[in-house]
Amino acid sequence: MNHLIVPSRNNRESAEFLANLLGLEVGEEWGPFIPVETRNGVRLDFATIPEEDLRLQHYCFLVPEDDFDAVFARLVETGVTYHADPMGKQVGEINHNHGGRGVYFLDPGGNGMEIITQPYEPDRRRPASW
């Protein structure tokens, strides 16, 4: 995969939120996009779209176990509500699914985000550099 367009209420706010959370850099604005490139080379191009056109999207980021604590600490610092399950019933908790750790939350653009340390697929247990 090369890139995804991520709809948001405010492209800069959403790009900066994710970049800060994952310890990444916000790229230079080009056209309607604010890019954030993940460590595995996938670029997320944040685009501001009208509020009435926003639909819940879900983005899951596989991070190395050694990075989870730092990412999670930055998430807690933002004050964003997080939960251990996709339905939002386990507020303020993380999960330990698939032998790893994970957490769900919404970004400022209204997108559903998930951070995990182990993929769901049993044959892909070791995360590569993201």
Beta strands, then each sheet from edge to edge (+ up, - down):
strand 1: 3-8
strand 2: 33-37
strand 3: 43-48
strand 4: 58-62
strand 5: 82-83
strand 6: 102-106
strand 7: 112-116
sheet 1: 1+ 3+ 2-
sheet 2: 4+ 7+ 6- 5+
end
